[in-house]
Amino acid sequence: MAADPHHHDVPAMDYAEHDKSFGLFIGLVKWGTVVSLAITLLAGAFTGTISWAFALAVMVAITAITVKFF
């Protein structure tokens, strides 16, 4: 019932572990996005839609921007 408070022994949040998990999640999303873009560029280069030089230049630029700013 609403008048019956439920008191449970709930441990406090482990903020250090939470921050560590969040950092791992952000890193996986960040590098997963870079790898997905690289695969897309390589597929375009293999099919002849874009040139190899353009694909490599964009991959290097994306990787450099990601490392520098994120």
N, C-alpha and C positions, 0 to 999 in steps of 0.2 A: 504494500500500500504506500501511498505518498507520505503518510505520516511516519513510516518506518524507514529511517535513514539507513542506508547501506554503507557501512564502513569497511573498506577492503584495504589490505596492506599493499598498496600500489607503490612500487619503487619510483624514485625520482628519475626523470629522463637522463640518459647518458648523453649529454650534449657533445662531448668529444667524439663519441662513436657516431652520433648523428651527423656531425660536420664531416667526418671521414667518409661516411657513406654517400653524402651529398657530393663531395668532391669527386668520388669515384664515378658517380652517375653523370656528373657534368663532363668529366673527362671522356667517358664512353660515348656520350652524345656528340661531343666536339669532334673526336677522332673518327667516329662512325660517319659523321657528315662529310669529313674530308675524304675518307675512303670511298664513300658513295659517289662523290663528285669525281674522284679520280677514275673510278670504274666507268662512269658515264663518259668521261673524256676519252678514255682508252677505247671504249666501244665505238665512239665516233671516229677515232683515228684508224681503228682496224677496218671499219667499213668504208673509209675514204670520204666520209662526210666533212671532216675537218683535217687539217694537216697535222702531222706528228709534232712539228715544231710548236704549233699553237697549243696543242694538248699538253706538251711538256712544260711550256712556258706558263700556262695557266695553273697547272698542278704545282709547280715550284712557287708561284706567287701565292696561291691559296695556302700552301703549307707554311710559307714564311709569314704571312699575315696572321695565321692561326697561332703560330709559336710566339710571335712578337706581342700580339694584343690580347690573346685569350689564354 
